[in-house]
Amino acid sequence: MPGGHEGVVNRLLVGETLGGEGQVSIWHGRLAPGGHSEAHTHPGSLQIYVGLAGEMVVGDDETEEILSALATAVFPKGTVHFIENRSNEEAEVLVISVPGLR
């Protein structure tokens, strides 16, 4: 797992060798209470976060918003962004990257 992740378990669902052919990757993430991915960027990939369960906070340099079940947040290529579970319950998210991340 990349640095800057704490209390996060990620599982690759679609990737370069799992049907994504480098065009797209889809990760399932579980964030424990207090779990987070520090501010980071993906210079070559757009990312879409889709909340599945619980409640997380996502944001960029200027804004932050609550990501709950079926809510989405889109981060264009090169946008610095983060995700945090500030609640007392586990949260789940799908992260879709175009083109795919390894």
DSSP file (Angstrom, degrees, kcal/mol; ACC not computed):
  #  RESIDUE AA STRUCTURE BP1 BP2  ACC     N-H-->O    O-->H-N    N-H-->O    O-->H-N    TCO  KAPPA ALPHA  PHI   PSI    X-CA   Y-CA   Z-CA
    1    1 A M              0   0    0      0, 0.0     4,-0.1     0, 0.0     3,-0.1   0.000 360.0 360.0 360.0 140.3    0.0    0.0    0.0
    2    2 A P    >   -     0   0    0      0, 0.0     3,-0.6     0, 0.0     0, 0.0  -0.207 360.0 -92.9 -60.0 155.9    1.3    3.5   -0.8
    3    3 A G  T 3  S+     0   0    0      1,-0.2     3,-0.1    34,-0.0    35,-0.0  -0.172 105.3  51.0 -61.7 163.7    2.6    5.6    2.1
    4    4 A G  T 3  S+     0   0    0      1,-0.3    34,-2.9    33,-0.1     2,-0.5   0.549  80.8 116.4  84.2   6.6    0.2    8.0    3.8
    5    5 A H  E <   +A   37   0A   0     -3,-0.6     2,-0.4    32,-0.2    -1,-0.3  -0.927  34.7 170.6-109.7 131.9   -2.5    5.4    4.4
    6    6 A E  E     +A   36   0A   0     30,-2.4    30,-2.8    -2,-0.5     3,-0.1  -0.992  67.2   6.2-140.5 133.1   -3.5    4.4    7.9
    7    7 A G  E    S+     0   0A   0     -2,-0.4    25,-2.8    28,-0.3     2,-0.4   0.787  99.0 123.5  69.4  27.1   -6.4    2.3    9.0
    8    8 A V  E     -A   31   0A   0     23,-0.2     2,-0.5    28,-0.1    -1,-0.2  -0.973  42.9-168.6-124.9 133.9   -7.2    1.5    5.3
    9    9 A V  E     -A   30   0A   0     21,-2.3    21,-2.3    -2,-0.4     2,-0.4  -0.983  14.1-169.5-120.3 119.1   -7.5   -1.9    3.6
   10   10 A N  E     -A   29   0A   0     -2,-0.5     2,-0.4    19,-0.2    19,-0.2  -0.856   8.0-168.7-110.6 143.2   -7.7   -1.8   -0.2
   11   11 A R  E     -A   28   0A   0     17,-2.4    17,-2.7    -2,-0.4     2,-0.5  -0.992  22.1-130.5-131.2 125.0   -8.5   -4.6   -2.5
   12   12 A L  E     +A   27   0A   0     -2,-0.4    15,-0.2    15,-0.2     3,-0.1  -0.622  29.7 170.3 -75.6 121.8   -8.0   -4.4   -6.3
   13   13 A L  E    S+     0   0A   0     13,-3.0     2,-0.4    -2,-0.5    14,-0.2   0.808  71.6  17.1 -98.5 -41.1  -11.1   -5.5   -8.1
   14   14 A V  E    S+A   26   0A   0     12,-1.6    12,-2.4     5,-0.1    -1,-0.4  -0.998  80.7 134.7-135.7 129.0  -10.3   -4.4  -11.7
   15   15 A G    > > -     0   0    0     -2,-0.4     5,-3.1    10,-0.2     3,-1.2  -0.846  67.6 -59.1-156.2-168.9   -6.7   -3.6  -12.8
   16   16 A E  I 3 >S+     0   0    0      4,-0.3     5,-0.6     1,-0.3     3,-0.4   0.863 136.2  28.2 -53.8 -42.2   -4.2   -4.1  -15.5
   17   17 A T  I 3 5S+     0   0    0      1,-0.2    -1,-0.3     3,-0.1    -3,-0.0   0.355 115.4  65.1-101.1   5.6   -4.2   -7.9  -15.1
   18   18 A L  I < 5S-     0   0    0     -3,-1.2    -1,-0.2     0, 0.0    -2,-0.2  -0.170 129.5 -73.0-120.5  39.0   -7.8   -8.2  -13.9
   19   19 A G  I   5S+     0   0    0     -3,-0.4    -3,-0.2    -5,-0.2    -2,-0.1   0.260 111.9  98.9  96.8 -12.3   -9.6   -7.0  -17.0
   20   20 A G  I >>< -     0   0    0     -5,-3.1     3,-2.6     3,-0.1     4,-0.8   0.704  64.4-157.7 -83.5 -19.1   -8.8   -3.3  -16.8
   21   21 A E  T 34< -     0   0    0     -6,-0.9    -5,-0.2    -5,-0.6    -4,-0.1   0.754  67.9 -63.3  49.1  31.0   -6.0   -3.5  -19.4
   22   22 A G  T 34 S+     0   0    0      2,-0.4    78,-0.9    79,-0.1    -1,-0.3   0.339 125.8  96.6  80.6  -8.4   -4.4   -0.3  -18.0
   23   23 A Q  T <4 S+     0   0    0     -3,-2.6     2,-0.3     1,-0.3    -2,-0.2   0.804  93.8   3.7 -83.1 -30.7   -7.5    1.7  -19.0
   24   24 A V     <  -     0   0    0     -4,-0.8     2,-0.4    75,-0.3    -2,-0.4  -0.994  57.0-162.9-152.6 147.8   -9.3    1.6  -15.7
   25   25 A S  E     - B   0  97A   0     72,-2.0    72,-2.7    -2,-0.3     2,-0.4  -0.993   5.5-163.6-131.9 147.0   -8.7    0.4  -12.1
   26   26 A I  E     -AB  14  96A   0    -12,-2.4   -13,-3.0    -2,-0.4   -12,-1.6  -0.990   8.6-173.3-131.0 123.1  -11.3   -0.1   -9.4
   27   27 A W  E     -AB  12  95A   0     68,-2.5    68,-2.6    -2,-0.4     2,-0.5  -0.906  16.6-145.7-115.4 143.4  -10.4   -0.5   -5.8
   28   28 A H  E     -AB  11  94A   0    -17,-2.7   -17,-2.4    -2,-0.4     2,-0.4  -0.943  24.3-166.8-103.5 126.3  -12.6   -1.4   -2.8
   29   29 A G  E     -AB  10  93A   0     64,-3.2    64,-2.2    -2,-0.5     2,-0.5  -0.934  15.5-162.8-120.0 140.6  -11.5    0.3    0.3
   30   30 A R  E     -AB   9  92A   0    -21,-2.3   -21,-2.3    -2,-0.4     2,-0.6  -0.984  10.7-163.5-115.7 126.0  -12.4   -0.2    4.0
   31   31 A L  E     -AB   8  91A   0     60,-3.0    60,-2.2    -2,-0.5   -23,-0.2  -0.942   8.6-146.9-113.8 117.8  -11.6    2.6    6.3
   32   32 A A  E >   -     0   0A   0    -25,-2.8     3,-3.3    -2,-0.6    53,-0.2  -0.302  50.1 -68.9 -68.1 162.3  -11.6    1.9   10.1
   33   33 A P  E 3  S+     0   0A   0      0, 0.0    -1,-0.2     0, 0.0    53,-0.2  -0.360 131.7  16.2 -52.3 129.2  -12.7    4.8   12.4
   34   34 A G  E 3  S+     0   0A   0     51,-2.4    52,-0.1    53,-0.4    -2,-0.1   0.338  96.1 142.0  84.0  -7.3   -9.9    7.3   12.1
   35   35 A G  E <   +     0   0A   0     -3,-3.3    50,-2.9   -28,-0.2     2,-0.3  -0.323  23.6 161.4 -66.9 149.5   -8.6    5.7    8.9
   36   36 A H  E     -AC   6  84A   0    -30,-2.8   -30,-2.4    48,-0.2     2,-0.5  -0.994  43.2-135.0-161.6 162.3   -7.4    7.9    6.2
   37   37 A S  E     -AC   5  83A   0     46,-2.6    46,-1.6    -2,-0.3   -32,-0.2  -0.988  40.6-128.5-121.4 116.2   -5.3    8.5    3.0
   38   38 A E  E     -     0   0A   0    -34,-2.9    43,-0.2    -2,-0.5    46,-0.0  -0.073  44.8 -65.4 -61.6 164.8   -3.3   11.7    3.4
   39   39 A A  E    S+     0   0A   0     43,-0.1     2,-0.3    41,-0.1    43,-0.2  -0.284  75.4 146.6 -54.1 128.9   -3.4   14.4    0.7
   40   40 A H  E     - C   0  81A   0     41,-2.3    41,-2.8    -3,-0.1     2,-0.3  -0.916  33.1-135.6-155.0 174.7   -1.9   13.0   -2.5
   41   41 A T        -     0   0    0     -2,-0.3    39,-0.1    39,-0.2     3,-0.1  -0.958   8.9-149.6-140.2 158.0   -2.2   13.3   -6.2
   42   42 A H    >   -     0   0    0     37,-0.3    36,-1.9    -2,-0.3     3,-1.4  -0.869  15.4-166.5-125.3  94.1   -2.3   11.1   -9.3
   43   43 A P  T 3  S+     0   0    0      0, 0.0    -1,-0.1     0, 0.0    34,-0.0   0.768  85.7  35.3 -56.7 -28.9   -0.8   13.3  -12.1
   44   44 A G  T 3  S+     0   0    0     33,-0.1     2,-0.4    -3,-0.1    33,-0.1   0.406 109.3  67.8-107.8   3.9   -2.0   10.9  -14.9
   45   45 A S    <   -     0   0    0     -3,-1.4    33,-0.4    31,-0.1     2,-0.3  -0.980  62.0-142.3-134.3 135.4   -5.4    9.7  -13.6
   46   46 A L  E     -D   98   0A   0     52,-2.9    52,-2.3    -2,-0.4     2,-0.4  -0.671  28.9-152.2 -77.4 142.8   -8.8   11.0  -12.9
   47   47 A Q  E     -DE  97  75A   0     28,-2.6    28,-3.2    -2,-0.3     2,-0.5  -0.978  13.2-166.4-126.0 139.4  -10.3    9.5   -9.8
   48   48 A I  E     -DE  96  74A   0     48,-2.7    48,-2.9    -2,-0.4     2,-0.5  -0.989   8.2-158.7-120.2 124.3  -14.0    8.9   -8.9
   49   49 A Y  E     -DE  95  73A   0     24,-3.0    24,-1.9    -2,-0.5     2,-0.5  -0.895   6.5-170.5-102.6 131.0  -14.9    8.0   -5.3
   50   50 A V  E     -DE  94  72A   0     44,-2.6    44,-2.6    -2,-0.5    22,-0.2  -0.976  19.3-134.4-122.3 116.3  -18.2    6.2   -4.7
   51   51 A G  E     +D   93   0A   0     20,-2.6    19,-3.3    -2,-0.5    42,-0.2  -0.463  26.8 172.9 -68.4 138.1  -19.4    5.8   -1.1
   52   52 A L  E     -     0   0A   0     40,-2.8     2,-0.3     1,-0.4    41,-0.2   0.731  62.6  -5.1-112.1 -41.9  -20.7    2.4   -0.3
   53   53 A A  E    S+D   92   0A   0     39,-1.5    39,-2.4    15,-0.1    -1,-0.4  -0.991 106.8   8.9-155.0 152.0  -21.3    2.3    3.5
   54   54 A G  S    S-     0   0    0     -2,-0.3    15,-0.5    37,-0.2     2,-0.4  -0.306  87.8 -69.7  74.0-159.1  -20.7    4.6    6.4
   55   55 A E        +     0   0    0     34,-0.3    32,-0.5    13,-0.2     2,-0.3  -0.996  46.2 175.2-142.0 130.5  -19.6    8.2    6.1
   56   56 A M  E     -F   67   0A   0     11,-2.3    11,-3.6    -2,-0.4     2,-0.5  -0.859  26.5-127.8-128.0 162.7  -16.2    9.6    5.0
   57   57 A V  E     +FG  66  84A   0     27,-3.2    27,-2.5    -2,-0.3     2,-0.3  -0.969  28.6 179.7-111.9 128.4  -14.9   13.1    4.4
   58   58 A V  E     +FG  65  83A   0      7,-2.5     7,-2.9    -2,-0.5     2,-0.3  -0.910  12.4 144.4-122.8 153.7  -13.2   13.7    1.0
   59   59 A G  E     -FG  64  82A   0     23,-1.7    23,-1.9    -2,-0.3     5,-0.2  -0.992  32.7-136.7-171.6 177.3  -11.6   16.9   -0.2
   60   60 A D  E     - G   0  81A   0      3,-2.2    21,-0.2    -2,-0.3   -21,-0.0  -0.467  60.4 -62.7-128.2-159.3   -9.0   18.8   -2.1
   61   61 A D  S    S+     0   0    0     19,-0.5    20,-0.1    -2,-0.2     3,-0.1   0.742 132.1  26.9 -64.4 -22.6   -7.0   21.9   -1.4
   62   62 A E  S    S+     0   0    0      1,-0.2     2,-0.3     0, 0.0    -1,-0.2   0.735 120.3  25.6-114.9 -29.9  -10.1   24.1   -1.3
   63   63 A T        -     0   0    0      2,-0.0    -3,-2.2     0, 0.0     2,-0.3  -0.885  48.8-162.5-136.3 162.5  -13.1   22.1   -0.2
   64   64 A E  E     -F   59   0A   0     -2,-0.3     2,-0.3    -5,-0.2    -5,-0.3  -0.987  12.9-177.9-142.4 152.7  -14.3   19.0    1.7
   65   65 A E  E     -F   58   0A   0     -7,-2.9    -7,-2.5    -2,-0.3     2,-0.4  -0.967  32.2-100.2-146.3 159.8  -17.5   17.1    1.6
   66   66 A I  E     -F   57   0A   0     -2,-0.3     2,-0.6    -9,-0.2    -9,-0.2  -0.675  29.1-157.7 -81.9 132.1  -19.2   14.2    3.2
   67   67 A L  E     +F   56   0A   0    -11,-3.6   -11,-2.3    -2,-0.4     2,-0.2  -0.941  23.9 162.5-113.3 108.9  -19.2   11.0    1.2
   68   68 A S    >   -     0   0    0     -2,-0.6     3,-2.3   -13,-0.2   -17,-0.4  -0.508  52.1 -38.2-114.0-174.9  -22.0    8.6    2.2
   69   69 A A  T 3  S-     0   0    0    -15,-0.5   -17,-0.3     1,-0.3    -1,-0.2  -0.216 128.7  -2.7 -53.8 126.5  -23.6    5.6    0.5
   70   70 A L  T 3  S+     0   0    0    -19,-3.3    -1,-0.3     1,-0.3     2,-0.2   0.431  99.5 127.8  69.0   5.6  -23.9    6.2   -3.3
   71   71 A A    <   -     0   0    0     -3,-2.3   -20,-2.6   -20,-0.0     2,-0.3  -0.605  45.3-151.7 -81.6 152.6  -22.5    9.7   -3.1
   72   72 A T  E     -E   50   0A   0    -22,-0.2     2,-0.3    -2,-0.2   -22,-0.2  -0.905  17.4-168.6-127.6 154.8  -19.7   10.5   -5.5
   73   73 A A  E     -E   49   0A   0    -24,-1.9   -24,-3.0    -2,-0.3     2,-0.5  -0.991  12.4-154.7-138.2 136.4  -16.7   12.8   -5.6
   74   74 A V  E     -E   48   0A   0     -2,-0.3   -26,-0.2   -26,-0.2    -2,-0.0  -0.947   6.1-169.5-117.4 130.5  -14.6   13.4   -8.7
   75   75 A F  E     -E   47   0A   0    -28,-3.2   -28,-2.6    -2,-0.5     3,-0.1  -0.949  19.3-139.2-120.0 110.0  -10.9   14.5   -8.6
   76   76 A P    >   -     0   0    0      0, 0.0     3,-2.2     0, 0.0   -34,-0.2  -0.129  45.5 -65.2 -61.0 162.7   -9.5   15.5  -12.0
   77   77 A K  T 3  S+     0   0    0      1,-0.3   -31,-0.2   -33,-0.1     3,-0.1  -0.187 123.5  12.9 -47.9 133.3   -5.9   14.5  -13.0
   78   78 A G  T 3  S+     0   0    0    -36,-1.9     2,-0.4   -33,-0.4    -1,-0.3   0.431  87.7 141.4  80.4  -0.9   -3.3   16.1  -10.8
   79   79 A T    <   -     0   0    0     -3,-2.2     2,-0.4   -37,-0.3   -37,-0.3  -0.620  53.1-127.6 -77.7 126.5   -5.8   17.3   -8.1
   80   80 A V        +     0   0    0     -2,-0.4   -19,-0.5   -39,-0.1     2,-0.3  -0.601  45.4 162.2 -70.3 128.5   -4.5   17.0   -4.6
   81   81 A H  E     -CG  40  60A   0    -41,-2.8   -41,-2.3    -2,-0.4     2,-0.3  -0.944  23.0-167.0-147.8 165.9   -7.1   15.1   -2.6
   82   82 A F  E     - G   0  59A   0    -23,-1.9   -23,-1.7    -2,-0.3     2,-0.3  -0.938   9.0-150.6-147.1 165.9   -7.6   13.1    0.6
   83   83 A I  E     +CG  37  58A   0    -46,-1.6   -46,-2.6    -2,-0.3     2,-0.3  -0.988  17.3 177.3-142.1 138.8  -10.2   10.8    2.3
   84   84 A E  E     -CG  36  57A   0    -27,-2.5   -27,-3.2    -2,-0.3     2,-0.8  -0.997  27.7-142.2-141.2 142.9  -10.8   10.4    6.0
   85   85 A N        +     0   0    0    -50,-2.9   -51,-2.4    -2,-0.3   -29,-0.2  -0.893  26.6 168.6-102.3 101.4  -13.2    8.4    8.2
   86   86 A R        +     0   0    0     -2,-0.8    -1,-0.1   -31,-0.2   -30,-0.1   0.384  49.5  91.5 -92.5   2.4  -14.0   10.8   11.0
   87   87 A S  S    S-     0   0    0    -32,-0.5   -53,-0.4     2,-0.2     4,-0.1  -0.257  84.3-116.9 -90.6 179.9  -16.9    8.6   12.3
   88   88 A N  S    S+     0   0    0    -55,-0.1     2,-0.3     2,-0.1    -1,-0.1   0.265  91.6  71.8 -98.5   8.8  -16.9    5.9   14.9
   89   89 A E  S    S-     0   0    0    -34,-0.2   -34,-0.3   -57,-0.1    -2,-0.2  -0.900  91.1 -95.6-125.1 153.9  -18.0    3.2   12.4
   90   90 A E        -     0   0    0     -2,-0.3     2,-0.3   -57,-0.1   -58,-0.2  -0.316  40.8-157.9 -61.7 148.5  -16.2    1.5    9.5
   91   91 A A  E     -B   31   0A   0    -60,-2.2   -60,-3.0   -37,-0.2     2,-0.4  -0.935   3.9-152.5-129.7 154.1  -16.8    3.0    6.1
   92   92 A E  E     +BD  30  53A   0    -39,-2.4   -40,-2.8    -2,-0.3   -39,-1.5  -0.968  14.2 175.3-131.0 145.7  -16.4    1.6    2.5
   93   93 A V  E     -BD  29  51A   0    -64,-2.2   -64,-3.2    -2,-0.4     2,-0.4  -0.990  24.6-138.8-145.6 148.2  -15.6    3.2   -0.8
   94   94 A L  E     -BD  28  50A   0    -44,-2.6   -44,-2.6    -2,-0.3     2,-0.5  -0.929  18.9-160.0-102.4 137.0  -15.0    2.3   -4.4
   95   95 A V  E     -BD  27  49A   0    -68,-2.6   -68,-2.5    -2,-0.4     2,-0.5  -0.970   5.2-168.5-120.5 116.9  -12.2    4.2   -6.1
   96   96 A I  E     -BD  26  48A   0    -48,-2.9   -48,-2.7    -2,-0.5     2,-0.4  -0.910   4.6-168.0-107.4 125.8  -12.3    4.2   -9.9
   97   97 A S  E     -BD  25  47A   0    -72,-2.7   -72,-2.0    -2,-0.5   -50,-0.2  -0.954  12.7-137.3-119.5 133.2   -9.2    5.5  -11.7
   98   98 A V  E    S+ D   0  46A   0    -52,-2.3   -52,-2.9    -2,-0.4   -74,-0.2  -0.985  97.5  25.0-133.1 119.8   -8.9    6.4  -15.4
   99   99 A P  S    S-     0   0    0      0, 0.0   -75,-0.3     0, 0.0   -76,-0.2   0.705 119.2-101.5 -64.5 168.2   -6.5    5.5  -16.7
  100  100 A G        -     0   0    0    -78,-0.9     2,-0.3   -80,-0.2    -2,-0.1  -0.127  25.8-138.0 -64.1 151.2   -5.9    2.7  -14.2
  101  101 A L              0   0    0     -4,-0.1   -85,-0.3     1,-0.1   -79,-0.1  -0.763 360.0 360.0-100.9 153.7   -3.5    2.7  -11.3
  102  102 A R              0   0    0     -2,-0.3   -90,-0.1   -87,-0.1    -1,-0.1   0.446 360.0 360.0 -87.8 360.0   -1.4   -0.3  -10.5
